[in-house]
Amino acid sequence: MSTPAQAWASRARPHEGRVAIVTGAAGGIGLEIALRLGRDGAALVVADADAARLETAAGALRDTGAEVRAMPGDLSLEDTATALAACALEAFGRIDILVNNAGGGVILPFLAHTPQTLKQTIDRNLWTTLWCCRAVIPPMKERGYGRIVNIGADSVRNGLWDHAAYNAAKGGVHGLTTGLAREFARDGITVNTVAPCAVNTPQLVDIAKQHPALVERFVSVIPMGRAGEMAEVASMVSYLAGTEASFVTGQVISANGGSTML
C-alpha cells in the first residue's frame, strides 16, 4: 500500500508515462496546455502551422524538463495529420492523449466574410480536428486506451456577435465529440470538448489595445465580468486527459465564467 506522500506524488504528475499530442501549440492556449501536460508528466508531441514559433515553444517546453518532439505543418491536410501520429508513434511508441487545439477563426459579421475567410475558418477548426482524430484513434483503439480533448467554443451556445462562421466550425467539433464518444466508448477512448469563452491570450490582449470596445462587448456576456485565463482552460484539459476522468465522455464542458449555464 502506498503512503499518503506517495499517493500525492502520483497525483502531482497524473500523466507520468503518457504521451500527448497537442496541436496549435506554438503559443497561446495551446502552449499553455502543453506546459501543463508536461508539468503533469507527459511526453509531448507538439504541432503548429508556424514552424519558427513552434520551435521556440518546443525549446520552452524542453526547458521545463519535458521530453518533446515538434512537427510543423498544416493539419487541415490529411497527410499532415497522418504524419503527426506517425511521428508520435516513432518517437514514443504510443499515443495516449490528443488535444485538438489548432484553430483560430476569422471573426467578422457574417456578410463581411469572403469565400476565402469562410473556408479558412472551417479548415483551421473543423478539418484539423477531424483529420487528427482519424489519425490517432486506430492506435488508441489497438491499445484499448485514449483521451481526446477538443477545444470548442462557448460562443456556439450563446450566439456571440460576429461568430456565426466560427460557430459553424466549432459546432462541428462539438458534434464530432459526441459521435466519436459513443462510437468508441467501449474501446477505452473518451472524447470530450472544453469550450472556453473569451480568454486572455496574447492575441486578445493585442485586440483589446486596438479595439477595447470590441473586447468589452465580448466580455459583457460573462457574469464574472472578466475573460478567462489560459491556465484555467489548461487545467480542465489536463483533468479530462487523465485517468480520473475515465467515466466522462461525450461532454462539452464550458470554462466560461458563467456566460452560458446548463
C-alpha atoms as one frame of an Amber mdcrd trajectory, in Angstrom:
protein
   0.000   0.000   0.000   1.345   3.431  -0.933   1.931   6.047   1.715  -0.042
   9.346   1.617   3.102  11.072   0.352   3.492   8.541  -2.461  -0.166   8.880
  -3.380   0.181  12.659  -3.527   3.331  12.413  -5.654   1.448  10.218  -8.107
  -1.427  12.707  -8.288   1.022  15.575  -8.725   2.164  14.041 -12.036  -1.005
  12.318 -13.263   0.254  11.889 -16.835   3.566  10.251 -15.950   4.413   7.711
 -18.656   1.772   9.052 -21.043   2.319  10.546 -24.491   0.323  13.606 -25.505
  -0.096  15.312 -28.864  -1.035  18.992 -28.631  -1.917  20.854 -31.819  -1.729
  24.604 -32.252   0.978  24.587 -29.590   3.215  27.419 -30.799   1.618  29.897
 -28.422  -1.461  30.978 -26.532  -3.799  28.342 -25.123  -2.062  25.506 -26.974
   1.327  26.257 -25.456  -0.259  26.671 -22.019  -1.897  23.245 -22.383   1.395
  21.681 -23.457   3.178  23.267 -20.496   0.527  21.920 -18.116   0.616  18.388
 -19.541   4.407  18.441 -19.477   4.437  19.511 -15.825   1.936  16.731 -15.182
   4.433  14.204 -16.544   3.514  13.652 -20.196   5.965  13.317 -23.045   4.882
  15.757 -25.732   4.490  15.897 -29.483   3.586  19.457 -30.424   2.386  20.719
 -33.783   1.606  24.052 -35.397   1.492  25.650 -38.831   4.058  28.274 -37.739
   7.370  26.410 -37.805   9.524  29.162 -36.280   7.207  29.839 -33.347   6.755
  26.103 -32.811  10.493  25.582 -32.460  10.651  28.393 -29.890   7.741  26.819
 -27.989   9.385  23.396 -28.096  12.519  24.924 -26.596  10.497  26.459 -23.779
   8.855  23.099 -23.108  12.220  21.315 -23.044  13.485  23.925 -20.581  10.844
  22.677 -18.130  12.249  19.143 -18.378   9.627  17.707 -20.718  10.558  15.281
 -23.465   9.373  16.945 -26.668   9.089  16.329 -30.390   7.895  19.118 -32.687
   6.286  18.785 -36.105   5.246  21.844 -38.124   2.604  21.630 -40.818  -0.936
  22.345 -41.950  -3.166  19.939 -40.050  -6.175  20.711 -42.204  -4.480  18.313
 -44.671  -4.939  14.594 -44.069  -1.321  13.728 -44.858  -0.017  16.148 -42.221
  -2.244  14.687 -39.515  -1.210  11.162 -40.508   2.455  12.187 -40.324   1.896
  13.714 -36.886   0.530  10.466 -35.497   3.407   8.575 -37.118   5.892  10.988
 -35.513   4.462  10.274 -32.054   4.475   6.515 -32.587   8.022   6.524 -33.934
   9.329   8.682 -31.084   7.433   7.146 -28.166   5.678   4.007 -29.399   2.216
   5.102 -28.270  -0.370   7.890 -28.265  -2.368   8.311 -25.071  -3.699  11.844
 -25.371  -4.703  14.074 -28.268  -5.556  17.714 -27.624  -7.103  19.294 -30.708
  -6.341  22.935 -30.045  -5.327  24.040 -33.559  -7.813  26.585 -34.807  -8.361
  30.297 -34.897 -11.282  31.901 -36.613 -11.707  34.964 -38.742 -14.186  36.842
 -36.571 -16.362  39.044 -38.779 -20.005  39.883 -39.327 -21.331  37.045 -41.481
 -21.848  39.117 -44.644 -18.350  40.592 -44.334 -16.824  37.160 -44.851 -15.384
  36.135 -48.195 -15.327  32.601 -49.571 -11.655  32.508 -48.566 -12.213  33.543
 -44.954 -15.121  31.123 -44.597 -13.011  28.242 -45.915 -10.087  29.287 -43.720
 -12.288  29.226 -40.630 -13.674  25.753 -41.386 -10.251  24.378 -42.370  -8.460
  25.660 -39.280 -11.022  24.476 -36.765 -13.015  21.529 -38.088 -10.784  19.764
 -40.615  -7.765  19.873 -38.299  -9.812  18.125 -35.612 -11.345  15.580 -37.979
  -8.050  14.523 -39.533  -6.166  14.337 -36.222  -8.895  12.227 -34.603  -8.914
   9.925 -37.606  -5.124   9.536 -37.366  -4.867   8.723 -33.654  -7.955   6.611
 -32.987  -6.636   3.398 -34.629  -3.523   3.152 -32.382  -5.580   4.175 -29.346
  -8.155   1.519 -30.158  -5.442  -1.101 -30.590  -4.096  -0.365 -27.109  -7.547
  -0.031 -25.555  -6.857   3.428 -24.142  -7.119   7.011 -25.287  -8.091  10.519
 -24.267  -9.181  13.023 -26.912  -9.841  16.570 -25.741 -11.066  19.073 -28.313
 -11.079  22.819 -27.849 -14.505  24.111 -28.782 -16.163  27.459 -28.146 -18.745
  28.727 -25.697 -19.943  31.069 -28.449 -21.607  28.055 -30.078 -24.030  28.086
 -27.161 -24.515  31.814 -26.616 -24.560  33.028 -30.231 -21.894  35.663 -29.648
 -21.826  38.612 -32.042 -19.818  38.174 -35.270 -19.131  34.491 -34.544 -21.576
  32.759 -36.917 -18.971  31.261 -39.262 -16.629  30.403 -36.398 -19.540  28.768
 -34.595 -20.305  26.671 -37.662 -16.786  25.224 -37.434 -16.694  24.825 -33.658
 -20.252  23.479 -33.625 -18.968  20.759 -35.924 -16.269  19.995 -33.358 -18.905
  19.733 -30.634 -20.947  17.344 -32.790 -17.898  15.262 -33.659 -17.196  14.946
 -29.928 -20.493  13.253 -29.102 -20.421  10.995 -32.151 -16.895   9.713 -31.520
 -17.516   9.351 -27.793 -20.424   6.990 -28.393 -18.713   5.059 -31.184 -15.522
   4.340 -29.253 -16.814   4.235 -25.663 -16.106   0.504 -25.329 -12.604   0.830
 -26.737 -11.293   2.670 -23.689 -11.317   6.004 -25.538 -13.009   9.076 -24.104
 -13.757  12.139 -26.227 -14.652  15.488 -24.686 -14.572  19.173 -25.541 -13.529
  22.151 -23.446 -15.421  25.232 -24.625 -13.864  28.499 -23.418 -15.348  31.967
 -23.604 -13.058  34.962 -24.157  -9.603  34.074 -22.848  -6.679  36.364 -22.074
  -4.427  35.120 -24.843  -1.720  37.371 -26.292  -3.999  37.791 -29.303  -6.917
  39.038 -27.187  -4.618  41.405 -25.302  -3.462  42.888 -28.631  -7.049  43.258
 -29.843  -8.010  44.949 -26.574  -5.303  47.558 -27.110  -6.614  48.427 -30.572
 -10.332  47.797 -30.134 -11.161  47.902 -26.418 -14.894  48.347 -27.019 -14.992
  45.131 -29.066 -13.396  43.059 -26.308 -15.590  44.710 -23.683 -18.607  43.651
 -25.735 -17.470  40.024 -25.766 -16.701  40.093 -22.031 -20.046  41.734 -21.247
 -21.857  38.371 -21.538 -19.665  36.821 -18.817 -21.252  37.137 -15.339 -17.828
  37.073 -13.654 -17.008  40.247 -15.574 -13.642  39.114 -16.899 -12.060  36.984
 -19.557 -10.747  33.564 -18.622  -7.089  32.779 -18.100  -5.201  30.293 -20.257
  -4.235  28.271 -17.185  -7.927  27.846 -16.321  -8.533  26.205 -19.699  -5.387
  24.071 -19.434  -6.449  22.811 -16.014  -9.720  21.408 -17.394  -7.901  19.847
 -20.337  -5.435  18.121 -18.025  -8.264  16.685 -15.937 -10.137  15.315 -18.959
  -6.882  13.884 -20.325  -6.283  11.849 -17.181  -7.404   8.551 -15.741  -9.535
  10.278 -13.101 -11.909  11.362 -15.887 -12.420   7.784 -17.077 -16.232   7.991
 -16.763 -16.530  11.373 -18.501 -17.109  11.187 -22.254 -19.154  12.917 -24.915
 -19.265  16.141 -22.901 -18.858  19.768 -23.912 -17.620  21.413 -20.733 -17.604
  25.194 -20.683 -14.827  27.119 -18.977 -16.712  30.360 -19.327 -17.267  32.340
 -16.142 -20.973  31.593 -16.431 -21.581  33.049 -19.909 -23.795  30.030 -20.559
 -25.216  27.817 -17.836 -26.508  24.241 -18.230
